[in-house]
Structures are given as C-alpha cells and as structure tokens.
C-alpha cells in the first residue's frame, strides 16, 4: 500500500499581525518610559538631598571646630589669599583676608583635606568635589579656560539688602548666612530667626546650553571663587547675593540664555532642594516672580533676622 505524504507547512505571521505586535510593543514602551524616567529622577533627587545633608554635616563640624560658620571669602580664588599666598593648612575662615569661598573653606570638614592643603592652584580649583554636584544636572565635572575649574551646583546664602552694583566689600549689607571677608563670619546664635527657619545652602540656577563651557558667569570660576561683591553680573559662582531672590528651573536653550539667574533653581521638576541652618533638607517650590522683600517667601527664608513670621507655604 503506497504511503501518502502529508505536507506540514508552518504558518507565518501575516503582515497585519506583525504590525499589530509592533504597535503593542511601541505602546508598552511609551507607557513604561515615563515611569522609568520618574524613578531615575526620584533617585537623582534623593542623591542631591544627601549631598546637601553632607554639606550640612560639614557646616556644623566647622562651627564646632571654629565657633562659627565659614565666611564667604571675596572675589578671588583661594590661592590669592594675602595677594598671592597659598593655603597653609589653617582654615582660611579664621583669617580676615580669606579669599576662598565657603565651599573651599568647608573642604577639611567634608573629607577633602588633601585638596584643601595643596599648594598647587590647579589642584585647588580643578578637583571636582562629588557632593558639590547635583546628579539631576551633571556628574562631577570640570572645564578648562585660563585654568581648570571644578563646578558647584549649590549656592551659599549670602543675601544682602543692597548688593547689585556695589564695588567695595564694606558696602554690602549682608543679612544671609555667609558674609564677605570684611563682614566676619556668623555663628548659629546669629541666626535669630532660628536655624530651622533659615536656608543656608540651596541649589543654583544655571543656563543649560552653557554647562561646563566656561561661558556662564555663575559657573565660570567654579566652587572655590569667593563672594563677588562687584554686582549681580559678576562671578556669582559660590553665593547668591540678592536683594530680590528667585527660585526657578534651569534655563533651557530656547531662552537664548548665556548665564544663570544668579539666584536659586535646579534641574528637578517644580522645586529645588535647600539645606536649612539646622541641617535639615527640604524642597522649596519654584516661584516665577518676586513680590517684594517683605512678602517674598524665599526672601524671608534667606534673611537670618528679618523678624517676620516664617512662611509655611513654600
């Protein structure tokens, strides 16, 4: 009896079925991608908060050691102390001529003693300090201009009632936590509004297109440049001076920006993380406008002794 061969052919996907599968995959990716991005941003924001907490621990360690917080220095780099000297190892916060920023003066108290004591100016200015960078914006980085500079994503609170356009240290009317060299350094007792009610350090607003380019005046000299009392258009690299502070999102390319606002801001969604004088870290929402010195919630949070009730809605 002859055998009958039956052909078994495997059926393939039709074109329509294949397109349906591709469409389903695309929809799933579209649904999952925002969730993944939100998780990544939440993790980056948490790391940013931890950076500020470490800075807060350093500030209080400095206060315990010296009896005061760091000064804000002046508009020079650290190795310009006494017109050309280099750090000797004794904290510059103890001298009236300290030029390095609060962030530079803080190095011995955040486990960065080696960089602080270096006699090499490029090591001092060009060594990235990991806790000085917000991971939502950038990794620890430098840029090279006339020298190599490591950035800083956080502003010290150097609020002044009149600052823009001044060109002498004595003319700055300081009401913030970090004072220019001629104004001395503040103690925790000097924060009469209460350390838990006063911002010490907040995230910095920057121009996104000029990150790490050396073209943004708020980022051009990095973390070690001291208090620039020359006015709001100068090198506000380590402190925000005032007198009309804002807290806004980083400026995107579409704005045509060349510089940050010289005030506070971040790459987070809707808020900046801020370190208060008691060491706590809390979010402060973006505010688009400044109402006025006595009614602007951010101004009240920055002034160490305004005497007004602490705002609860920020």
Residue frames as qw, qx, qy, qz and C-alpha x, y, z in Angstrom:
[[0.000, 0.891, 0.455, 0.000, 0.00, 0.00, 0.00],
 [0.449, 0.470, -0.032, 0.759, 1.59, 3.23, -1.05],
 [0.333, -0.496, -0.429, 0.678, 2.37, 5.82, 1.63],
 [0.132, 0.854, 0.338, 0.373, 0.70, 9.17, 1.47],
 [0.456, -0.082, -0.239, 0.853, 2.99, 12.07, 2.35],
 [0.102, -0.897, -0.424, -0.072, 1.22, 14.93, 4.00],
 [0.409, 0.403, -0.127, 0.809, 2.99, 18.23, 3.81],
 [0.404, -0.772, -0.417, 0.259, 3.00, 20.15, 7.11],
 [0.360, 0.517, 0.013, 0.776, 3.78, 23.75, 6.44],
 [0.323, -0.475, -0.472, 0.669, 4.36, 26.14, 9.38],
 [0.132, 0.868, 0.390, 0.278, 2.17, 29.15, 9.01],
 [0.431, 0.064, -0.161, 0.886, 3.94, 32.54, 9.32],
 [0.007, 0.614, 0.389, -0.687, 2.80, 35.88, 10.72],
 [0.377, 0.732, 0.444, 0.353, 0.87, 37.93, 8.33],
 [0.311, 0.366, -0.044, 0.876, 1.95, 41.49, 7.74],
 [0.399, -0.663, -0.169, -0.611, -1.05, 42.79, 9.68],
 [0.829, -0.496, -0.243, 0.086, -0.26, 40.59, 12.68],
 [0.679, 0.030, -0.152, 0.717, 3.34, 41.77, 12.66],
 [0.051, 0.513, 0.041, 0.856, 2.26, 45.41, 12.58],
 [0.620, -0.655, -0.230, -0.366, -0.12, 44.82, 15.48],
 [0.837, -0.327, -0.229, 0.375, 2.68, 43.28, 17.57],
 [0.467, 0.223, -0.066, 0.853, 5.00, 46.19, 16.78],
 [0.224, -0.627, -0.151, -0.731, 2.27, 48.66, 17.71],
 [0.758, -0.593, -0.256, -0.088, 1.65, 46.91, 21.05],
 [0.757, -0.143, -0.176, 0.613, 5.38, 46.95, 21.85],
 [0.233, 0.415, 0.032, 0.879, 5.59, 50.65, 20.97],
 [0.464, -0.681, -0.207, -0.527, 2.63, 51.42, 23.25],
 [0.830, -0.465, -0.241, 0.191, 4.19, 49.48, 26.12],
 [0.602, 0.069, -0.104, 0.789, 7.49, 51.33, 25.69],
 [0.028, -0.562, -0.133, -0.816, 5.62, 54.61, 25.59],
 [0.643, -0.664, -0.222, -0.311, 3.88, 53.75, 28.85],
 [0.856, -0.345, -0.176, 0.342, 6.99, 52.46, 30.62],
 [0.543, 0.375, -0.086, 0.746, 9.49, 55.15, 29.58],
 [0.188, -0.718, 0.057, -0.668, 7.96, 58.00, 31.64],
 [0.822, -0.552, -0.060, -0.126, 7.76, 55.70, 34.65],
 [0.853, -0.004, -0.099, 0.512, 11.45, 54.79, 34.27],
 [0.294, 0.551, -0.067, 0.778, 12.36, 58.44, 33.92],
 [0.480, -0.727, -0.013, -0.491, 10.39, 59.30, 37.05],
 [0.908, -0.385, -0.075, 0.151, 12.18, 56.59, 39.01],
 [0.699, 0.219, -0.075, 0.677, 15.57, 57.82, 37.80],
 [0.013, 0.665, -0.033, 0.746, 14.73, 61.43, 38.70],
 [0.698, -0.663, -0.066, -0.264, 13.50, 60.37, 42.15],
 [0.893, -0.198, -0.077, 0.396, 16.79, 58.58, 42.74],
 [0.480, 0.406, -0.036, 0.777, 18.80, 61.57, 41.50],
 [0.273, -0.742, -0.033, -0.611, 16.81, 63.95, 43.67],
 [0.835, -0.543, -0.084, 0.002, 17.43, 61.71, 46.70],
 [0.785, 0.028, -0.058, 0.616, 21.18, 61.78, 45.98],
 [0.159, 0.619, 0.018, 0.769, 21.01, 65.56, 45.67],
 [0.574, -0.730, -0.064, -0.365, 19.32, 65.74, 49.06],
 [0.896, -0.326, -0.073, 0.294, 22.04, 63.53, 50.50],
 [0.555, 0.376, -0.057, 0.740, 24.72, 65.86, 49.08],
 [0.167, -0.710, 0.018, -0.683, 23.13, 68.77, 50.90],
 [0.801, -0.583, -0.083, -0.108, 22.91, 66.75, 54.11],
 [0.837, -0.042, -0.088, 0.538, 26.65, 66.03, 53.86],
 [0.253, 0.546, -0.036, 0.798, 27.30, 69.73, 53.33],
 [0.499, -0.721, -0.072, -0.475, 25.16, 70.45, 56.39],
 [0.891, -0.385, -0.111, 0.212, 27.18, 67.99, 58.49],
 [0.647, 0.226, -0.057, 0.726, 30.36, 69.73, 57.30],
 [0.049, -0.696, -0.034, -0.715, 29.00, 73.17, 58.19],
 [0.682, -0.681, -0.030, -0.265, 28.17, 72.08, 61.71],
 [0.887, -0.156, -0.084, 0.427, 31.54, 70.35, 62.10],
 [0.400, 0.465, -0.040, 0.789, 33.19, 73.62, 61.06],
 [0.353, -0.735, -0.037, -0.579, 31.05, 75.51, 63.57],
 [0.863, -0.493, -0.099, 0.048, 32.03, 73.07, 66.32],
 [0.795, 0.028, -0.051, 0.604, 35.73, 73.48, 65.48],
 [0.335, 0.294, 0.029, 0.895, 35.86, 77.24, 64.95],
 [0.036, -0.490, -0.553, 0.673, 32.82, 78.53, 66.80],
 [0.351, 0.594, -0.006, -0.724, 31.34, 79.94, 63.58],
 [0.800, 0.471, 0.370, 0.028, 30.28, 79.01, 60.09],
 [0.597, 0.048, 0.317, 0.735, 32.70, 79.60, 57.18],
 [0.116, 0.645, 0.000, -0.755, 32.94, 83.06, 55.73],
 [0.717, 0.619, 0.308, -0.085, 32.09, 83.68, 52.08],
 [0.648, -0.068, 0.313, 0.691, 35.57, 84.96, 51.16],
 [0.173, 0.751, -0.019, -0.637, 35.90, 87.60, 48.48],
 [0.767, 0.611, 0.070, -0.184, 36.10, 87.83, 44.71],
 [0.145, 0.677, -0.716, -0.085, 39.33, 85.92, 44.35],
 [0.870, 0.049, -0.487, -0.067, 40.43, 82.32, 44.15],
 [0.797, -0.596, -0.073, 0.073, 41.80, 80.62, 47.30],
 [0.785, -0.051, 0.009, 0.617, 45.43, 80.91, 46.31],
 [0.201, 0.668, 0.062, 0.714, 45.05, 84.70, 46.17],
 [0.591, -0.744, -0.286, 0.126, 44.93, 84.86, 49.98],
 [0.425, -0.749, 0.121, 0.494, 47.01, 87.83, 51.13],
 [0.394, 0.836, -0.210, -0.320, 47.51, 88.82, 47.47],
 [0.555, 0.579, -0.586, -0.113, 49.23, 85.73, 46.19],
 [0.250, -0.400, 0.836, -0.280, 49.75, 83.33, 49.05],
 [0.591, -0.049, -0.740, -0.317, 48.58, 79.74, 49.12],
 [0.765, -0.534, -0.076, -0.352, 46.66, 77.96, 51.89],
 [0.085, 0.579, -0.738, 0.335, 48.90, 76.90, 54.74],
 [0.436, -0.133, -0.886, 0.079, 46.59, 74.31, 56.26],
 [0.022, 0.304, 0.605, -0.736, 44.99, 76.53, 58.89],
 [0.241, 0.652, 0.712, 0.098, 41.36, 77.11, 57.93],
 [0.204, 0.301, 0.190, 0.912, 41.04, 80.37, 55.99],
 [0.342, -0.731, -0.488, -0.334, 37.82, 81.01, 57.90],
 [0.594, -0.619, -0.280, 0.432, 39.96, 82.14, 60.84],
 [0.397, -0.184, 0.136, 0.889, 41.57, 84.98, 58.91],
 [0.247, 0.713, 0.282, -0.593, 40.08, 88.29, 57.84],
 [0.203, 0.600, -0.465, -0.619, 41.69, 88.13, 54.40],
 [0.499, 0.061, 0.860, 0.086, 40.36, 84.69, 53.40],
 [0.324, 0.358, -0.367, -0.795, 39.54, 84.81, 49.71],
 [0.148, -0.033, -0.953, -0.262, 38.35, 81.24, 49.13],
 [0.550, -0.323, -0.341, -0.691, 34.63, 80.52, 49.08],
 [0.665, -0.343, 0.437, -0.500, 32.65, 78.89, 51.89],
 [0.974, 0.165, -0.044, -0.149, 32.72, 75.69, 49.80],
 [0.598, 0.515, -0.499, 0.358, 36.52, 75.80, 49.71],
 [0.172, -0.530, 0.565, -0.608, 36.76, 76.57, 53.42],
 [0.841, -0.190, 0.210, -0.462, 34.48, 73.61, 54.10],
 [0.724, 0.390, -0.562, -0.086, 36.80, 71.04, 52.47],
 [0.140, 0.347, -0.837, 0.399, 38.53, 69.88, 55.69],
 [0.446, -0.012, 0.619, -0.647, 35.11, 69.10, 57.17],
 [0.847, 0.318, 0.082, -0.418, 33.81, 67.03, 54.23],
 [0.847, -0.166, 0.454, 0.220, 36.83, 64.70, 54.00],
 [0.654, 0.687, 0.103, 0.300, 38.66, 66.76, 51.36],
 [0.473, -0.810, 0.144, 0.314, 41.66, 67.86, 53.43],
 [0.683, -0.076, 0.430, 0.586, 44.21, 66.89, 50.77],
 [0.347, 0.641, 0.407, 0.550, 42.81, 69.23, 48.15],
 [0.242, -0.953, -0.173, -0.061, 42.40, 71.98, 50.70],
 [0.567, -0.708, 0.242, 0.345, 46.05, 71.86, 51.77],
 [0.770, 0.305, 0.308, 0.469, 47.52, 71.60, 48.28],
 [0.213, -0.650, 0.139, 0.716, 49.98, 74.28, 47.19],
 [0.220, 0.082, 0.705, 0.669, 49.06, 73.58, 43.56],
 [0.337, 0.273, 0.136, -0.890, 46.45, 76.07, 42.39],
 [0.513, 0.113, -0.619, -0.584, 45.17, 73.70, 39.68],
 [0.327, -0.164, -0.916, 0.167, 44.54, 71.02, 42.30],
 [0.064, 0.290, 0.535, -0.791, 42.70, 73.52, 44.48],
 [0.417, 0.366, 0.003, -0.832, 40.45, 74.90, 41.77],
 [0.537, 0.309, -0.582, -0.527, 40.24, 71.92, 39.43],
 [0.084, 0.033, -0.984, 0.151, 39.44, 68.96, 41.69],
 [0.528, -0.351, -0.413, -0.654, 35.73, 68.06, 41.42],
 [0.196, -0.122, 0.762, -0.605, 34.08, 67.56, 44.81],
 [0.148, -0.252, -0.903, -0.316, 31.37, 64.89, 44.27],
 [0.093, -0.604, -0.716, 0.339, 28.93, 66.26, 46.86],
 [0.016, 0.507, 0.014, -0.861, 29.02, 69.67, 45.14],
 [0.224, 0.116, -0.635, -0.731, 27.18, 68.33, 42.05],
 [0.667, 0.166, 0.423, -0.590, 23.50, 67.52, 41.63],
 [0.350, -0.054, 0.881, 0.313, 23.14, 64.25, 39.65],
 [0.454, 0.679, 0.554, -0.163, 19.93, 65.50, 38.03],
 [0.256, 0.920, -0.106, -0.278, 22.03, 68.11, 36.23],
 [0.567, 0.663, -0.481, 0.088, 25.53, 66.69, 35.71],
 [0.907, -0.220, -0.217, 0.285, 28.19, 64.39, 37.05],
 [0.459, -0.757, 0.137, 0.443, 31.27, 65.80, 38.85],
 [0.676, 0.557, 0.263, 0.404, 32.99, 67.77, 36.10],
 [0.349, -0.588, 0.102, 0.723, 35.48, 70.47, 35.18],
 [0.577, 0.776, 0.198, 0.163, 36.09, 72.83, 32.32],
 [0.640, -0.239, 0.124, 0.719, 39.30, 74.43, 31.14],
 [0.242, 0.954, 0.141, 0.106, 39.70, 78.11, 30.41],
 [0.158, 0.826, -0.440, 0.315, 42.61, 80.14, 31.70],
 [0.143, -0.356, 0.865, -0.324, 42.86, 77.37, 34.29],
 [0.419, -0.203, -0.857, -0.222, 40.94, 74.22, 35.19],
 [0.345, -0.214, 0.359, -0.840, 37.85, 74.79, 37.30],
 [0.154, -0.253, -0.954, 0.037, 35.55, 72.34, 39.06],
 [0.283, -0.476, -0.360, -0.751, 31.92, 73.36, 39.19],
 [0.042, 0.128, 0.726, -0.675, 29.45, 73.89, 42.01],
 [0.220, -0.425, -0.709, -0.518, 25.70, 73.24, 41.77],
 [0.422, -0.695, -0.559, 0.163, 24.83, 74.81, 45.14],
 [0.110, 0.687, -0.058, 0.716, 24.70, 78.43, 46.26],
 [0.363, -0.280, -0.601, 0.654, 25.57, 79.61, 49.74],
 [0.097, -0.866, -0.472, -0.135, 23.04, 82.06, 51.14],
 [0.425, -0.136, -0.109, 0.888, 24.75, 85.48, 51.08],
 [0.038, 0.807, 0.536, 0.244, 21.55, 87.54, 50.87],
 [0.295, -0.186, -0.150, 0.925, 22.14, 91.29, 51.03],
 [0.188, 0.760, 0.502, -0.368, 19.61, 94.09, 51.19],
 [0.388, 0.890, -0.115, -0.212, 21.69, 96.07, 48.70],
 [0.727, -0.290, 0.512, 0.354, 24.28, 94.31, 46.61],
 [0.660, 0.534, 0.400, 0.345, 23.89, 94.87, 42.88],
 [0.323, 0.857, 0.029, 0.401, 26.35, 97.42, 41.55],
 [0.509, -0.834, 0.206, 0.054, 28.46, 97.62, 44.69],
 [0.725, 0.542, -0.339, 0.257, 32.21, 97.51, 44.26],
 [0.059, 0.534, -0.655, 0.531, 33.53, 97.52, 47.82],
 [0.433, -0.168, -0.872, 0.157, 33.19, 94.84, 50.46],
 [0.058, -0.199, -0.573, 0.793, 32.05, 97.27, 53.16],
 [0.378, 0.082, -0.124, -0.914, 29.08, 98.46, 51.05],
 [0.486, -0.143, -0.806, -0.307, 27.44, 95.01, 51.02],
 [0.495, -0.329, 0.347, -0.725, 24.56, 94.92, 53.52],
 [0.374, 0.100, -0.919, -0.069, 24.71, 91.25, 54.49],
 [0.634, -0.219, 0.325, -0.667, 21.69, 89.54, 56.00],
 [0.888, 0.144, -0.383, -0.210, 22.47, 85.96, 54.89],
 [0.912, -0.394, 0.061, 0.097, 24.43, 83.10, 56.45],
 [0.777, 0.011, 0.146, 0.612, 27.68, 83.62, 54.51],
 [0.031, -0.967, -0.053, 0.248, 29.33, 87.04, 54.74],
 [0.623, 0.676, -0.202, 0.339, 32.11, 88.60, 52.64],
 [0.710, 0.019, -0.436, 0.552, 35.51, 88.65, 54.33],
 [0.109, 0.338, -0.245, 0.902, 35.20, 92.19, 55.73],
 [0.592, -0.427, -0.090, -0.678, 31.95, 91.31, 57.49],
 [0.317, -0.362, 0.795, -0.369, 33.32, 88.41, 59.51],
 [0.381, -0.068, -0.889, -0.246, 31.54, 85.07, 59.92],
 [0.600, -0.384, -0.007, -0.701, 28.21, 84.33, 61.55],
 [0.086, -0.136, 0.930, -0.330, 27.52, 81.96, 64.43],
 [0.221, -0.389, -0.861, -0.242, 24.45, 79.80, 64.80],
 [0.153, -0.596, -0.557, 0.558, 23.31, 82.17, 67.55],
 [0.005, -0.330, 0.177, 0.927, 23.43, 84.95, 64.97],
 [0.220, -0.238, -0.744, -0.585, 20.58, 83.31, 63.06],
 [0.199, 0.033, 0.548, -0.812, 17.97, 84.94, 65.25],
 [0.675, 0.074, -0.213, -0.702, 15.05, 83.78, 63.10],
 [0.824, -0.180, 0.499, -0.199, 16.07, 80.25, 64.04],
 [0.113, -0.431, 0.798, 0.406, 18.36, 77.85, 62.20],
 [0.362, 0.273, 0.890, 0.050, 15.42, 75.60, 61.27],
 [0.336, 0.806, 0.411, -0.262, 13.73, 78.59, 59.59],
 [0.097, 0.865, -0.300, -0.390, 16.70, 79.85, 57.58],
 [0.904, 0.410, 0.023, 0.117, 18.19, 78.50, 54.34],
 [0.492, -0.665, 0.394, 0.400, 21.97, 78.05, 54.43],
 [0.126, -0.316, 0.741, 0.578, 22.60, 76.45, 51.02],
 [0.688, 0.457, 0.383, -0.414, 20.29, 75.99, 48.03],
 [0.684, 0.235, 0.556, 0.410, 20.52, 74.62, 44.52],
 [0.107, -0.502, 0.233, 0.826, 21.81, 77.01, 41.86],
 [0.642, 0.678, 0.288, -0.213, 20.07, 78.14, 38.68],
 [0.371, -0.393, 0.572, 0.616, 22.23, 77.61, 35.57],
 [0.557, 0.570, -0.221, -0.562, 21.98, 78.05, 31.80],
 [0.902, 0.005, 0.432, -0.029, 21.71, 74.54, 30.35],
 [0.753, 0.645, -0.016, 0.132, 23.35, 75.29, 26.99],
 [0.243, 0.799, -0.435, 0.336, 26.48, 76.60, 28.72],
 [0.848, -0.494, 0.181, -0.067, 27.02, 73.85, 31.27],
 [0.802, -0.296, 0.338, 0.394, 30.75, 73.12, 31.67],
 [0.607, 0.667, 0.206, 0.380, 31.58, 75.59, 28.90],
 [0.489, -0.274, -0.111, 0.820, 33.21, 78.35, 30.94],
 [0.069, 0.375, 0.357, 0.853, 30.79, 80.86, 29.40],
 [0.440, -0.722, -0.464, -0.265, 28.25, 81.16, 32.23],
 [0.063, 0.624, -0.380, 0.680, 29.25, 83.83, 34.77],
 [0.705, -0.485, 0.231, -0.464, 27.52, 81.88, 37.51],
 [0.984, -0.084, 0.149, 0.043, 29.67, 78.83, 36.74],
 [0.597, 0.747, -0.230, 0.179, 32.83, 80.29, 35.23],
 [0.117, 0.658, -0.628, 0.398, 35.20, 80.09, 38.23],
 [0.645, -0.057, -0.760, 0.049, 33.82, 77.03, 39.98],
 [0.648, -0.605, -0.464, 0.000, 33.34, 76.15, 43.62],
 [0.651, -0.281, -0.266, 0.653, 36.37, 77.92, 45.07],
 [0.163, 0.433, 0.113, 0.879, 35.68, 81.51, 43.95],
 [0.166, -0.332, -0.641, 0.672, 34.64, 83.65, 46.91],
 [0.118, 0.784, 0.517, -0.324, 31.90, 86.25, 47.47],
 [0.362, 0.258, 0.350, 0.824, 31.83, 88.54, 44.45],
 [0.043, -0.704, -0.462, 0.538, 30.61, 91.88, 45.75],
 [0.156, -0.163, 0.386, 0.894, 31.07, 93.54, 42.37],
 [0.507, 0.249, -0.005, -0.825, 27.39, 93.15, 41.50],
 [0.796, 0.164, 0.485, -0.322, 24.88, 90.72, 40.02],
 [0.756, 0.621, -0.153, -0.142, 26.61, 90.49, 36.61],
 [0.075, 0.699, -0.707, 0.082, 29.92, 89.27, 38.00],
 [0.497, 0.178, -0.849, -0.006, 31.18, 85.87, 39.05],
 [0.641, -0.330, 0.356, -0.594, 28.48, 84.68, 41.45],
 [0.564, 0.260, -0.775, -0.119, 29.93, 81.18, 41.50],
 [0.371, -0.054, -0.856, 0.356, 29.55, 80.16, 45.14],
 [0.013, 0.416, 0.622, -0.664, 26.99, 82.52, 46.69],
 [0.042, 0.655, 0.561, 0.505, 23.75, 84.18, 45.70],
 [0.230, -0.014, -0.310, 0.922, 23.70, 87.75, 46.93],
 [0.048, 0.701, 0.649, -0.291, 20.35, 89.40, 46.24],
 [0.214, -0.036, 0.638, -0.738, 18.46, 91.50, 47.00],
 [0.707, 0.172, 0.065, -0.683, 15.47, 90.02, 45.08],
 [0.204, -0.259, 0.937, 0.116, 15.97, 86.23, 45.08],
 [0.784, 0.187, -0.155, -0.571, 14.08, 83.84, 42.84],
 [0.472, -0.207, 0.857, -0.015, 13.90, 80.07, 42.60],
 [0.700, 0.506, -0.068, -0.500, 13.33, 78.86, 39.04],
 [0.938, 0.134, 0.294, 0.123, 14.03, 75.92, 36.75],
 [0.491, -0.319, 0.461, 0.667, 17.35, 75.80, 34.90],
 [0.380, 0.675, -0.075, -0.628, 17.21, 77.96, 31.80],
 [0.796, 0.231, 0.534, 0.168, 16.74, 75.85, 28.63],
 [0.427, -0.023, 0.469, 0.773, 18.34, 76.51, 25.25],
 [0.140, 0.682, 0.611, 0.377, 15.09, 78.03, 23.97],
 [0.238, -0.895, -0.250, 0.283, 15.54, 81.05, 26.26],
 [0.515, 0.735, -0.092, 0.431, 18.74, 82.11, 24.48],
 [0.565, -0.820, 0.079, 0.044, 20.42, 82.33, 27.89],
 [0.546, 0.593, -0.467, 0.362, 24.13, 82.90, 28.38],
 [0.081, 0.312, -0.697, 0.640, 24.12, 82.95, 32.20],
 [0.322, -0.464, -0.811, 0.154, 22.13, 81.57, 35.06],
 [0.189, -0.846, -0.341, -0.364, 19.91, 83.94, 37.00],
 [0.197, 0.442, -0.518, 0.705, 22.48, 84.43, 39.83],
 [0.588, -0.320, 0.340, -0.661, 19.75, 83.03, 42.08],
 [0.451, -0.158, 0.857, -0.195, 18.38, 79.63, 43.01],
 [0.763, 0.335, -0.185, -0.521, 16.97, 76.85, 40.84],
 [0.526, -0.274, 0.805, 0.024, 17.53, 73.28, 39.71],
 [0.320, 0.190, -0.754, -0.541, 17.05, 70.59, 37.09],
 [0.129, 0.241, 0.919, -0.285, 14.35, 68.92, 39.20],
 [0.120, -0.498, -0.648, -0.564, 10.68, 69.19, 38.36],
 [0.346, -0.755, -0.390, -0.397, 8.98, 72.08, 40.13],
 [0.601, -0.799, 0.009, -0.018, 11.32, 72.51, 43.08],
 [0.406, 0.615, -0.559, 0.380, 14.81, 72.98, 44.44],
 [0.781, -0.393, -0.418, 0.248, 16.32, 71.17, 47.40],
 [0.047, 0.784, -0.252, 0.565, 17.55, 73.52, 50.12],
 [0.630, -0.129, -0.604, 0.471, 19.65, 72.97, 53.23],
 [0.339, -0.864, -0.133, -0.348, 18.46, 74.79, 56.33],
 [0.047, 0.727, -0.520, 0.446, 20.69, 76.00, 59.12],
 [0.698, -0.405, 0.477, -0.348, 19.73, 73.15, 61.44],
 [0.192, -0.326, 0.900, 0.217, 20.97, 70.58, 58.91],
 [0.584, 0.398, 0.673, -0.216, 17.56, 69.57, 57.55],
 [0.059, -0.116, 0.621, 0.773, 16.94, 69.42, 53.79],
 [0.392, 0.543, 0.626, -0.399, 13.57, 70.48, 52.43],
 [0.363, 0.396, 0.579, 0.613, 12.11, 71.20, 48.99],
 [0.087, 0.579, 0.187, -0.789, 11.23, 74.78, 48.05],
 [0.568, 0.592, 0.565, 0.088, 8.90, 75.18, 45.10],
 [0.372, 0.195, 0.316, 0.851, 9.82, 77.27, 42.07],
 [0.091, 0.795, 0.398, -0.448, 8.49, 80.79, 42.19],
 [0.555, 0.532, 0.385, 0.510, 8.26, 82.72, 38.94],
 [0.096, 0.786, 0.064, 0.607, 8.16, 86.25, 40.33],
 [0.388, -0.113, -0.532, 0.744, 9.44, 88.25, 43.24],
 [0.173, -0.810, -0.541, -0.147, 6.66, 90.04, 45.11],
 [0.052, -0.860, 0.172, -0.477, 8.81, 92.28, 47.31],
 [0.297, 0.420, -0.728, 0.454, 11.41, 91.97, 50.04],
 [0.303, -0.198, 0.642, -0.676, 9.00, 91.70, 52.96],
 [0.790, 0.139, 0.253, -0.541, 6.46, 89.42, 51.32],
 [0.663, 0.437, -0.582, -0.174, 8.59, 87.14, 49.13],
 [0.919, -0.373, 0.059, -0.116, 8.65, 83.76, 50.96],
 [0.859, 0.228, -0.166, 0.427, 12.13, 82.98, 49.65],
 [0.163, 0.670, -0.270, 0.672, 13.49, 86.30, 50.95],
 [0.623, -0.606, 0.197, -0.454, 12.07, 85.50, 54.38],
 [0.988, -0.135, -0.003, 0.075, 13.70, 82.07, 54.33],
 [0.714, 0.400, -0.169, 0.550, 17.09, 83.56, 53.43],
 [0.044, -0.726, 0.236, -0.644, 17.21, 86.51, 55.83],
 [0.515, -0.040, -0.757, 0.399, 18.68, 85.39, 59.16],
 [0.182, -0.356, -0.563, 0.723, 16.98, 88.12, 61.20],
 [0.069, -0.369, -0.432, -0.820, 14.05, 89.65, 59.34],
 [0.160, 0.054, 0.577, -0.799, 11.75, 89.31, 62.35],
 [0.629, 0.064, -0.220, -0.743, 8.79, 88.25, 60.23],
 [0.821, -0.081, 0.489, -0.284, 6.87, 85.01, 60.79],
 [0.224, -0.288, 0.845, 0.390, 8.39, 82.11, 58.91],
 [0.622, 0.222, -0.305, -0.685, 6.39, 81.31, 55.76],
 [0.629, -0.087, 0.742, -0.218, 4.66, 77.96, 55.86],
 [0.770, 0.528, 0.342, -0.101, 3.72, 77.71, 52.19],
 [0.113, 0.778, -0.508, -0.351, 6.87, 77.24, 50.14]]
